[in-house]
Each structure stands twice: as structure tokens, then as C-alpha cells.
Amino acid sequence: MKVFGPIPSRRLGRSLGVNNIPHKVCSYACVYCQVGRTSIKDIERREFFKPAEIVKEVGDKIVKLTGANERIDYISIVPDGEPTLDMNLGLLIELLKLFDFKVAVFTNSSLLWRQDVKSDLSKADLVSIKIDTVDEETWWRINRPKSKLNLELVLDGINDFSRDFKNKIITETMLIKGINDSEYLIEETAEFISRLRVEKSYLAAPVRPPAENNVKPASLTTMDFALKTFGENNIDVESLTRDTAIDFSHTDNFEEELLSITSVHPMNRDAVSRLLKKSNLSWSVISKLLNENKLIEVEYNGEKYYQRNFKYGNVI
């Protein structure tokens, strides 16, 4: 399945997710990535899935959700890789907008220097761009980009896109303890974002299991400093430091739906339990998926999370 949700989002409300990229094909290998380590690091755009196939799946899903009185606020292209690597992204956005829902794209910003990428994204109603740092050495440590990229090129691309894009832009900055959480680095990032035309900025810290075990969230003191600093730079800023996504939805095949959601959005035990209750199912379904190695249980910051086991075949 290439479509999942809707999932709850503090940024977008009820978001129907679209996965347009195979697992972990990305231009970055971020240390904090919640869907695991990058398997293929690339910056060359190509076709992965046929847009018509994705759109049909979206249409079928919308029909089922409408019948179940489930609300959709956005269709969000938020894959477990970098969406702008898809050469059909522009066409996909155009086709998705025919459903009369707003379309959002979540990108790591690494390819915004490309004119074809900017042209494709211009069709979206909202674009979320990633800006974890504006310091070269820190960028290599936290985002671990494809070697052909350089930060100056990426930042210039972000600047140009911010200037030219006509709809909503939001930014997200992930703060990692010991990497990009110094006052100086935070001040640099805030100053850069203050020069962009963005509607809102979100400060985040890892709340779900990261790609690298040694990754820890920035302290609450640091998050408070970052909020204050962004605010002093006249940025409308909000903190995302708790996993508040618990009210998930599904329509028909529970197992497929759960695996689709957890391929891009690991769920904590509370969220899984709520979804089971909504579906009139017991925890035995989860035990079965764990025993079949389709699902794995990971503990992070004292809380258990469940995510699709990507080593087990291609279930999406």
C-alpha cells in the first residue's frame, strides 16, 4: 500500500499520507530518522511508481474514508524517502488535487536548487522544508548528505524557493543533543529562517526511535532557548517535543493498514491500542505480526514503539 492514514498531525490536522518513494531511497541519511537508516543514497531523480497507480489507490481510500465518516484535511506526500527524487512528483500533485483536497509535500530541502524540483513543488498547497542547521560541519554530522551535495547550494535553493513559492511554507528543525543544540548554532539557524518567507517554524526533538541508537533529544532548557531565539527573530514558532499522534484511522485490512502507517510513522503502544479498540480487535493481532517478523518493537526514552520490519519482504 502506498497510501496510509489519515494520521493525526499538529501541523495539518487529519492527513492522508502518500508514499511515493521506495523504502529509504533518500539524498540524506539523517541520524535521527524515525524510519531507519538510508538504504540507497541518491540525488538523481527517476520514476519509482506510476502516478496513476498511486492516484487510484488514493481514490479508493477516499471512498472508504468518506463512507466511514473519516475527515481528511490534507493529502500529504510524506514518504519514507525523499519525495523530490520522484521525477513524476509534479504530475502526482496535479492529479491528487483533482480530489479537491489540499496537497502538502514534506521535503528535506536538499534538491530545492533544481529548477525542475521547484517547478514540481510549485503545484502544492503547502511545502514543509527541513532546516536542521546552516553550519557545514554540523550538516554533515546530522543529515549525512549524498557526497555530491554541498550546503551552500542547498541553502541557496531554499532561499530561492522561499522567494518564488506562492503558497504556504513551513519549516522544521530537529534539535539533537551534542550535535546542533549549541546556542550559537541555534542562533545561526534562526537568523537564516528569519530571512525566509515562511508561515510557521516547528522545533522538534526525536520522540520516536531514531536511525542511530546514540541520538538523544535536546534538553528542555535548550528547546526553551530555541523557542525564545526564534521568537526574537520574529518567527512564528511552535515546539514539537511530545508524541501526540495517537488517534489513527483505518478502513479495511487492519494488518496492511498498520504496516503502511508504521513504515513511515512508528506508533507508540497507546496509539496501537487505540487503533485496535476502534477496530474491535485484540492485542493478539500485534503479537501475530511480531511473531511473523512483519512488525518490530523498539524502546526509546522508556516508551515502546512499533514499526514495520523492512527486512520482511515488500508488504507495501
Secondary structure, DSSP 8 states (H G I E B T S, - for coil): --EEEEEEETTTEEEEEE--S-TTEES---TT-TT---SEE----B--S-HHHHHHHHHHHHHHHHHTT---SEEEE--SS-GGGBTTHHHHHHHHGGGSSEEEEEE-STTTTSHHHHHHHTT-SEEEEE-S-S-HHHHHHHT---TT--HHHHHHHHHHHHHH--SEEEEEEE-BTTTT-SHHHHHHHHHHHHTS--SEEEEE---S--SSTT--B--HHHHHHHHHHHHHTT--EEEE-S---------S-HHHHHHHHHHHS-EEHHHHHHHHHHTT--THHHHHHHHTTSEEEEEETTEEEEEE-TTS----
